[in-house]
Amino acid sequence: MTAGHEGASRTNSTSVNGQYIGPKAIVGATVSRGEGYDSLSLNASGSVVAHPNGVTMTPYRGETMAVITAEGAEGAKVVGFPGLKLDGRGNAVVPYLRPYELNEVAIDPLGTSLDVELTETSQQVAPRAGAVVALKYGTSNGQALLLNVTLSDGNPLPFGASVVDDRGVSVGVVGQGGQLYAGSRTMRAGC
């Protein structure tokens, strides 16, 4: 908020402004009032990026960017960018990548469904100047279970034993006392 007083003409003026950084745009407004005038100004900025998985909006602008996709992980936060989250299709645009250098692009799974697990949370990329690179993160979806498992003779499975499903896909490793943390999962591969 700003207030002013012109001594010679004995006039007062006030101005109030604010800005909000949202998940899709930065919006702002300014309201001013003085002798004989009222003023309102609104502004918005951001970027809209079209890519093979759809159209994604971001509050940030940049020359070299990445479109990240983690199918099913909507709501996950993008590390290093306040307010930036994966949208309803699991996409986000990450700005300000440094061209010709190794950049780490990371996702914080906080905010996703408890039924979704990211198979990776970080990738590195060295883009060309002005490029928009695509990064896919693998996810798996399902309910995790904690089971007490035993052999047919009643003894617990050995500590550290790998357990696989009927297709030979690992579902977990046996812990202490024959406990198995396993899940019924559908894998979504990343590249």
C-alpha positions in Angstrom: 0.0 0.0 0.0 1.2 3.5 -0.9 -0.1 6.8 0.3 0.9 10.3 -0.9 0.1 13.9 -0.2 0.9 16.8 -2.5 1.5 19.8 -0.3 1.1 22.6 -2.9 -2.3 21.4 -4.2 -3.3 19.7 -0.9 -4.3 16.5 -2.7 -4.1 12.9 -1.3 -3.6 9.7 -3.2 -3.5 6.0 -2.2 -2.6 2.9 -4.1 -2.9 -0.8 -3.1 -1.4 -3.7 -5.1 -1.0 -7.4 -4.7 0.3 -10.5 -6.5 -0.5 -14.2 -6.3 1.6 -17.0 -7.8 -0.8 -19.8 -8.6 -0.2 -23.2 -10.1 -1.0 -22.0 -13.6 -0.3 -18.2 -13.7 0.9 -15.2 -11.8 -1.9 -12.7 -11.3 -1.8 -9.2 -9.9 -4.0 -6.2 -9.3 -3.5 -2.5 -8.4 -6.2 -0.1 -7.2 -5.4 3.6 -7.0 -7.5 6.6 -5.9 -6.8 10.2 -5.8 -8.3 13.7 -6.5 -10.6 13.2 -9.4 -9.6 9.7 -10.4 -10.0 6.0 -9.6 -7.9 3.4 -11.3 -7.9 -0.4 -11.4 -5.3 -2.5 -13.3 -5.1 -6.3 -13.6 -2.3 -8.4 -14.9 -1.5 -12.0 -15.5 1.7 -13.8 -16.8 2.8 -17.3 -17.4 3.3 -19.8 -20.2 1.2 -22.2 -22.1 3.0 -25.2 -23.6 1.5 -27.7 -26.1 3.1 -31.1 -26.0 2.2 -34.7 -27.0 0.3 -35.3 -23.7 -1.8 -32.1 -24.0 -1.5 -28.5 -23.1 0.0 -27.4 -19.7 0.0 -23.9 -18.1 2.7 -22.7 -15.8 3.2 -19.4 -13.9 6.8 -19.3 -15.0 8.3 -18.2 -18.3 11.7 -19.3 -19.6 13.6 -20.0 -22.8 14.8 -23.5 -22.0 12.2 -25.7 -20.2 11.2 -29.3 -19.5 7.7 -30.9 -19.7 7.6 -33.5 -17.0 5.0 -36.3 -17.0 4.3 -38.8 -14.2 1.0 -40.5 -15.1 -1.3 -40.8 -12.0 0.9 -38.6 -9.8 -1.2 -35.4 -10.0 -0.7 -33.1 -7.1 3.0 -34.0 -6.7 5.2 -30.9 -6.1 8.1 -29.9 -8.5 11.2 -29.4 -6.3 12.5 -25.8 -6.3 9.5 -24.0 -7.7 6.9 -22.8 -5.0 3.4 -23.6 -6.0 4.3 -25.7 -9.0 2.5 -29.1 -9.0 1.7 -31.8 -11.5 -1.7 -31.1 -13.0 -4.7 -33.4 -13.3 -3.0 -35.3 -16.1 0.3 -35.6 -14.3 2.1 -32.9 -16.3 4.1 -29.8 -15.3 6.4 -27.3 -17.1 9.7 -26.7 -15.4 11.4 -23.4 -16.5 14.9 -21.9 -16.2 16.9 -24.9 -17.3 20.5 -24.1 -17.9 21.4 -24.9 -21.5 24.4 -27.3 -22.2 24.7 -28.1 -18.5 23.4 -31.0 -16.4 20.1 -29.9 -14.7 18.4 -32.0 -12.1 14.6 -32.1 -12.3 13.0 -33.6 -9.2 9.4 -34.4 -8.0 8.3 -34.5 -4.4 5.6 -37.1 -4.1 4.0 -35.2 -1.2 0.4 -34.4 -2.4 -0.2 -37.4 -4.5 -2.6 -40.2 -3.8 -1.3 -42.8 -1.3 -2.0 -45.5 -3.9 0.6 -44.0 -6.3 4.3 -44.7 -6.0 7.0 -42.9 -8.2 9.6 -45.4 -9.4 11.9 -42.4 -9.7 11.8 -38.9 -8.3 14.7 -37.2 -10.1 16.2 -37.1 -13.6 19.1 -35.2 -15.1 19.0 -33.5 -18.5 21.4 -31.3 -20.5 19.2 -29.4 -23.0 20.2 -27.2 -25.9 19.4 -23.5 -25.7 15.7 -22.8 -26.3 14.7 -26.5 -26.1 11.6 -27.8 -24.4 12.6 -31.4 -23.3 10.2 -34.1 -22.3 10.9 -36.1 -19.1 8.8 -39.1 -18.1 8.7 -40.5 -14.6 7.6 -44.0 -14.0 4.7 -44.7 -11.5 3.0 -47.7 -10.1 -0.5 -47.8 -8.7 -2.1 -50.1 -6.2 -2.7 -51.0 -2.6 0.2 -51.9 -0.5 -0.2 -54.7 2.1 1.8 -55.8 5.1 1.6 -59.6 5.4 2.9 -62.2 7.8 4.0 -65.0 5.5 5.2 -68.6 6.3 6.4 -71.6 4.5 4.1 -74.7 4.2 5.7 -76.1 7.3 4.8 -73.0 9.4 8.3 -71.5 9.5 8.7 -67.9 8.4 10.2 -67.1 5.0 13.9 -66.3 5.3 14.9 -62.6 6.0 15.7 -60.9 2.7 14.0 -63.4 0.4 12.6 -61.9 -2.7 8.9 -62.6 -3.4 7.6 -62.6 -7.0 4.1 -62.8 -8.5 2.9 -65.4 -11.0 4.5 -63.4 -13.9 7.9 -63.3 -12.1 7.6 -59.6 -11.2 9.0 -58.7 -7.8 6.3 -57.6 -5.3 8.6 -57.2 -2.2 11.3 -58.5 0.1 10.7 -60.4 3.3 11.6 -58.5 6.5 12.1 -59.6 10.1 9.7 -62.2 11.5 8.4 -63.2 8.1 6.7 -59.8 7.3 6.3 -59.0 3.7 5.5 -55.4 2.5 3.9 -56.1 -0.9 1.5 -54.4 -3.3 -0.9 -55.2 -6.0 0.4 -52.7 -8.6 -0.1 -51.6 -12.1 3.2 -50.3 -13.5 3.3 -47.2 -15.8 6.8 -47.0 -17.3 8.8 -43.9 -17.7 11.5 -43.3 -20.3 
